[in-house]
Amino acid sequence: MNTLTSITALLNRLFTESEATSPVNSAAFRDLPEGELNRLMHSKTEYQQLYSHLKDFALPVSRETGALLYMLARSSKARSIVEFGTSFGISTLHLAAALRDNGGGHLIGSEFEADKAQRARQNLAAGGLQDLVEIREGDALQTLAVDLPDGIDLVLLDGAKSLYMEVLALVQKHLCPGALIIADNADYSPEYLALVRAPGSGFLSIPFAEDVELSMWLG
């Protein structure tokens, strides 16, 4: 039995819990003026305000994207992973399961909300994967600006969409040739898409499924 199979019940419970609630139906979002949510999604200065509204919601990747993360990390034999936007740790569980099945490694996660980081740690412990993961609390523009290892094999971008360019800039010099970058909901970051798709950027990039951009650092 592989590790992903062994945590299926945990993942199903977490996905079911997240699907039972929707931030768009919450009072916090119903009270936002029309167009305010879209503006905040694209803001490079007010993302903290947006994610304070979202602190009680899991905001996970889809089940299909979770499986994709495991497949990509496992098939690339990733040992070093960075995740921007840990939330409750659903994507983290998929990536850490791949690390376990690859023989070990280290995942550095980042989460703005301390309560979410604690929830993620609890879920990782429930899956027996906490030893593979370090979650850095606070603004990722600060927490991912220091002490990153060289030879990063895979990066998941799933935090504030407006910061995808800035976070990529922080990790890019640490990427190993052939490193994979998965950007969830990348359509909210047109600048990021323009960069990774540009000829001569050093990236090979394609849209994957409806809301994922899959890129490779050519080195």
C-alpha positions as a LaTeX table, in Angstrom:
\begin{tabular}{lrrr}
\hline
Residue & $x$ (\AA) & $y$ (\AA) & $z$ (\AA) \\
\hline
Met1 & 0.00 & 0.00 & 0.00 \\
Asn2 & 1.34 & 3.43 & $-0.89$ \\
Thr3 & 1.08 & 6.38 & 1.47 \\
Leu4 & $-1.61$ & 8.18 & $-0.52$ \\
Thr5 & $-3.85$ & 5.14 & $-0.26$ \\
Ser6 & $-3.24$ & 4.90 & 3.46 \\
Ile7 & $-4.53$ & 8.45 & 4.05 \\
Thr8 & $-7.55$ & 8.19 & 1.75 \\
Ala9 & $-10.06$ & 8.25 & 4.61 \\
Leu10 & $-8.44$ & 11.36 & 6.10 \\
Leu11 & $-8.41$ & 13.15 & 2.75 \\
Asn12 & $-12.02$ & 12.20 & 2.03 \\
Arg13 & $-13.08$ & 13.62 & 5.38 \\
Leu14 & $-11.18$ & 16.87 & 4.83 \\
Phe15 & $-12.51$ & 17.31 & 1.29 \\
Thr16 & $-16.07$ & 16.59 & 2.47 \\
Glu17 & $-15.76$ & 19.11 & 5.29 \\
Ser18 & $-14.42$ & 21.78 & 2.93 \\
Glu19 & $-17.13$ & 21.10 & 0.36 \\
Ala20 & $-19.83$ & 21.56 & 3.01 \\
Thr21 & $-18.91$ & 25.22 & 3.37 \\
Ser22 & $-18.33$ & 27.91 & 0.78 \\
Pro23 & $-16.79$ & 31.33 & 1.45 \\
Val24 & $-18.95$ & 32.96 & $-1.18$ \\
Asn25 & $-22.02$ & 32.13 & 0.92 \\
Ser26 & $-20.55$ & 33.50 & 4.14 \\
Ala27 & $-21.60$ & 36.75 & 5.78 \\
Ala28 & $-18.09$ & 38.13 & 5.36 \\
Phe29 & $-18.42$ & 37.93 & 1.58 \\
Arg30 & $-22.09$ & 38.81 & 1.30 \\
Asp31 & $-21.25$ & 42.12 & 2.97 \\
Leu32 & $-18.49$ & 43.00 & 0.49 \\
Pro33 & $-19.45$ & 45.67 & $-2.08$ \\
Glu34 & $-19.97$ & 44.41 & $-5.62$ \\
Gly35 & $-16.64$ & 43.84 & $-7.35$ \\
Glu36 & $-14.67$ & 44.13 & $-4.12$ \\
Leu37 & $-13.74$ & 40.44 & $-4.00$ \\
Asn38 & $-12.36$ & 40.52 & $-7.53$ \\
Arg39 & $-10.39$ & 43.69 & $-6.73$ \\
Leu40 & $-8.89$ & 42.13 & $-3.60$ \\
Met41 & $-7.98$ & 38.96 & $-5.51$ \\
His42 & $-5.83$ & 41.06 & $-7.85$ \\
Ser43 & $-4.39$ & 43.43 & $-5.25$ \\
Lys44 & $-0.70$ & 43.23 & $-4.37$ \\
Thr45 & $-1.17$ & 45.39 & $-1.27$ \\
Glu46 & $-4.47$ & 44.26 & 0.30 \\
Tyr47 & $-4.13$ & 40.48 & 0.12 \\
Gln48 & $-3.84$ & 40.32 & 3.91 \\
Gln49 & $-7.31$ & 41.83 & 4.21 \\
Leu50 & $-8.70$ & 39.28 & 1.76 \\
Tyr51 & $-7.18$ & 36.29 & 3.50 \\
Ser52 & $-8.30$ & 37.47 & 6.91 \\
His53 & $-11.84$ & 37.10 & 5.50 \\
Leu54 & $-10.94$ & 33.57 & 4.44 \\
Lys55 & $-9.31$ & 32.38 & 7.65 \\
Asp56 & $-12.09$ & 29.93 & 8.52 \\
Phe57 & $-12.23$ & 28.24 & 5.12 \\
Ala58 & $-10.04$ & 25.41 & 3.84 \\
Leu59 & $-9.83$ & 26.69 & 0.23 \\
Pro60 & $-8.30$ & 23.39 & $-0.91$ \\
Val61 & $-7.13$ & 22.27 & $-4.30$ \\
Ser62 & $-9.64$ & 20.06 & $-6.08$ \\
Arg63 & $-9.56$ & 16.32 & $-5.57$ \\
Glu64 & $-8.20$ & 15.96 & $-9.11$ \\
Thr65 & $-5.46$ & 18.54 & $-8.50$ \\
Gly66 & $-4.54$ & 16.79 & $-5.27$ \\
Ala67 & $-4.04$ & 13.54 & $-7.16$ \\
Leu68 & $-2.04$ & 15.42 & $-9.80$ \\
Leu69 & 0.26 & 16.85 & $-7.12$ \\
Tyr70 & 0.98 & 13.38 & $-5.77$ \\
Met71 & 1.60 & 12.01 & $-9.27$ \\
Leu72 & 3.95 & 14.83 & $-10.27$ \\
Ala73 & 5.94 & 14.73 & $-7.04$ \\
Arg74 & 6.13 & 10.95 & $-7.06$ \\
Ser75 & 7.06 & 10.54 & $-10.73$ \\
Ser76 & 9.71 & 13.29 & $-10.55$ \\
Lys77 & 11.16 & 11.65 & $-7.43$ \\
Ala78 & 10.94 & 14.99 & $-5.64$ \\
Arg79 & 12.80 & 15.31 & $-2.36$ \\
Ser80 & 12.60 & 19.08 & $-1.83$ \\
Ile81 & 9.25 & 20.90 & $-2.14$ \\
Val82 & 8.04 & 24.44 & $-1.41$ \\
Glu83 & 4.35 & 25.26 & $-0.99$ \\
Phe84 & 2.93 & 28.78 & $-1.05$ \\
Gly85 & $-0.43$ & 28.68 & 0.73 \\
Thr86 & $-0.80$ & 25.69 & 3.06 \\
Ser87 & $-4.25$ & 26.45 & 4.52 \\
Phe88 & $-5.58$ & 23.30 & 6.27 \\
Gly89 & $-2.92$ & 21.13 & 4.65 \\
Ile90 & $-4.91$ & 19.14 & 2.10 \\
Ser91 & $-2.47$ & 19.79 & $-0.74$ \\
Thr92 & 0.37 & 19.37 & 1.75 \\
Leu93 & $-0.82$ & 15.87 & 2.60 \\
His94 & $-0.70$ & 14.86 & $-1.07$ \\
Leu95 & 2.81 & 16.24 & $-1.51$ \\
Ala96 & 4.12 & 14.81 & 1.75 \\
Ala97 & 2.68 & 11.40 & 0.85 \\
Ala98 & 4.74 & 11.50 & $-2.34$ \\
Leu99 & 7.85 & 12.46 & $-0.36$ \\
Arg100 & 7.29 & 9.47 & 1.93 \\
Asp101 & 6.91 & 7.14 & $-1.03$ \\
Asn102 & 10.01 & 8.66 & $-2.66$ \\
Gly103 & 12.01 & 7.64 & 0.38 \\
Gly104 & 11.85 & 10.89 & 2.33 \\
Gly105 & 12.53 & 14.57 & 1.88 \\
His106 & 11.48 & 17.98 & 3.13 \\
Leu107 & 8.52 & 20.22 & 2.37 \\
Ile108 & 8.55 & 23.90 & 3.35 \\
Gly109 & 5.02 & 25.28 & 3.56 \\
Ser110 & 3.86 & 28.83 & 4.17 \\
Glu111 & 0.66 & 30.04 & 5.79 \\
Phe112 & $-0.39$ & 33.58 & 6.68 \\
Glu113 & $-2.96$ & 32.57 & 9.33 \\
Ala114 & $-1.58$ & 30.96 & 12.49 \\
Asp115 & $-4.84$ & 29.08 & 13.17 \\
Lys116 & $-4.72$ & 27.53 & 9.71 \\
Ala117 & $-1.08$ & 26.52 & 10.18 \\
Gln118 & $-2.00$ & 24.79 & 13.44 \\
Arg119 & $-4.91$ & 23.00 & 11.75 \\
Ala120 & $-2.57$ & 21.86 & 8.98 \\
Arg121 & $-0.08$ & 20.49 & 11.51 \\
Gln122 & $-2.87$ & 18.52 & 13.18 \\
Asn123 & $-3.95$ & 17.04 & 9.85 \\
Leu124 & $-0.37$ & 16.12 & 8.97 \\
Ala125 & 0.02 & 14.44 & 12.34 \\
Ala126 & $-3.20$ & 12.51 & 11.72 \\
Gly127 & $-1.68$ & 11.28 & 8.47 \\
Gly128 & 1.67 & 10.46 & 10.09 \\
Leu129 & 3.49 & 12.90 & 7.81 \\
Gln130 & 4.42 & 15.72 & 10.16 \\
Asp131 & 8.10 & 14.77 & 10.20 \\
Leu132 & 8.43 & 15.70 & 6.52 \\
Val133 & 6.91 & 19.17 & 6.71 \\
Glu134 & 7.94 & 22.58 & 8.07 \\
Ile135 & 5.17 & 25.21 & 7.99 \\
Arg136 & 6.38 & 28.79 & 8.17 \\
Glu137 & 3.80 & 31.17 & 9.62 \\
Gly138 & 3.40 & 34.73 & 8.38 \\
Asp139 & 3.68 & 36.63 & 5.12 \\
Ala140 & 5.33 & 34.36 & 2.56 \\
Leu141 & 7.17 & 37.32 & 1.05 \\
Gln142 & 9.16 & 37.29 & 4.29 \\
Thr143 & 9.12 & 33.64 & 5.36 \\
Leu144 & 10.16 & 32.31 & 1.94 \\
Ala145 & 12.78 & 35.00 & 1.45 \\
Val146 & 15.27 & 33.23 & 3.75 \\
Asp147 & 16.71 & 29.78 & 4.37 \\
Leu148 & 15.50 & 28.01 & 1.25 \\
Pro149 & 17.52 & 25.00 & 0.16 \\
Asp150 & 19.15 & 24.72 & $-3.23$ \\
Gly151 & 17.86 & 21.99 & $-5.48$ \\
Ile152 & 14.13 & 22.54 & $-5.03$ \\
Asp153 & 12.33 & 19.91 & $-7.13$ \\
Leu154 & 8.74 & 21.12 & $-7.02$ \\
Val155 & 6.82 & 24.27 & $-6.10$ \\
Leu156 & 3.09 & 24.65 & $-5.50$ \\
Leu157 & 1.64 & 28.15 & $-5.78$ \\
Asp158 & $-1.77$ & 28.27 & $-4.11$ \\
Gly159 & $-1.74$ & 31.35 & $-1.88$ \\
Ala160 & $-2.62$ & 34.93 & $-2.80$ \\
Lys161 & $-2.83$ & 34.82 & $-6.59$ \\
Ser162 & $-1.57$ & 38.39 & $-6.97$ \\
Leu163 & 1.76 & 37.32 & $-5.40$ \\
Tyr164 & 2.61 & 34.42 & $-7.70$ \\
Met165 & 5.23 & 36.51 & $-9.54$ \\
Glu166 & 6.87 & 37.63 & $-6.29$ \\
Val167 & 6.96 & 34.16 & $-4.75$ \\
Leu168 & 8.36 & 32.65 & $-7.93$ \\
Ala169 & 11.12 & 35.25 & $-7.85$ \\
Leu170 & 12.02 & 34.16 & $-4.30$ \\
Val171 & 12.34 & 30.47 & $-5.16$ \\
Gln172 & 13.61 & 30.64 & $-8.74$ \\
Lys173 & 17.31 & 30.83 & $-7.93$ \\
His174 & 16.94 & 27.70 & $-5.80$ \\
Leu175 & 15.23 & 25.54 & $-8.43$ \\
Cys176 & 17.01 & 22.56 & $-9.86$ \\
Pro177 & 16.91 & 22.10 & $-13.65$ \\
Gly178 & 13.67 & 20.34 & $-14.52$ \\
Ala179 & 11.88 & 21.56 & $-11.39$ \\
Leu180 & 8.09 & 21.63 & $-11.68$ \\
Ile181 & 5.93 & 24.59 & $-10.70$ \\
Ile182 & 2.18 & 24.05 & $-10.28$ \\
Ala183 & 0.10 & 27.23 & $-10.04$ \\
Asp184 & $-3.51$ & 26.73 & $-8.97$ \\
Asn185 & $-6.10$ & 29.27 & $-10.19$ \\
Ala186 & $-3.36$ & 30.91 & $-12.22$ \\
Asp187 & $-5.89$ & 32.82 & $-14.35$ \\
Tyr188 & $-6.10$ & 35.28 & $-11.45$ \\
Ser189 & $-2.43$ & 36.13 & $-12.05$ \\
Pro190 & $-2.06$ & 37.19 & $-15.71$ \\
Glu191 & 1.40 & 38.65 & $-15.04$ \\
Tyr192 & 2.58 & 35.27 & $-13.82$ \\
Leu193 & 1.15 & 33.51 & $-16.86$ \\
Ala194 & 2.77 & 36.01 & $-19.20$ \\
Leu195 & 6.14 & 35.41 & $-17.55$ \\
Val196 & 6.21 & 31.60 & $-17.54$ \\
Arg197 & 4.77 & 31.37 & $-21.05$ \\
Ala198 & 7.15 & 33.93 & $-22.57$ \\
Pro199 & 9.78 & 32.61 & $-25.02$ \\
Gly200 & 13.22 & 32.83 & $-23.47$ \\
Ser201 & 11.88 & 32.97 & $-19.91$ \\
Gly202 & 13.62 & 29.75 & $-18.95$ \\
Phe203 & 10.26 & 28.06 & $-18.37$ \\
Leu204 & 8.25 & 25.60 & $-20.40$ \\
Ser205 & 4.62 & 26.10 & $-19.46$ \\
Ile206 & 1.18 & 24.82 & $-20.42$ \\
Pro207 & $-2.35$ & 25.18 & $-19.01$ \\
Phe208 & $-3.43$ & 21.93 & $-17.41$ \\
Ala209 & $-7.09$ & 21.14 & $-16.76$ \\
Glu210 & $-9.33$ & 24.16 & $-16.15$ \\
Asp211 & $-7.46$ & 26.08 & $-13.48$ \\
Val212 & $-3.88$ & 24.82 & $-13.23$ \\
Glu213 & $-0.73$ & 26.08 & $-14.96$ \\
Leu214 & 2.02 & 23.48 & $-15.11$ \\
Ser215 & 5.51 & 24.81 & $-15.71$ \\
Met216 & 9.04 & 23.41 & $-15.81$ \\
Trp217 & 12.19 & 25.36 & $-15.03$ \\
Leu218 & 14.62 & 24.51 & $-17.80$ \\
Gly219 & 17.61 & 25.86 & $-15.90$ \\
\hline
\end{tabular}
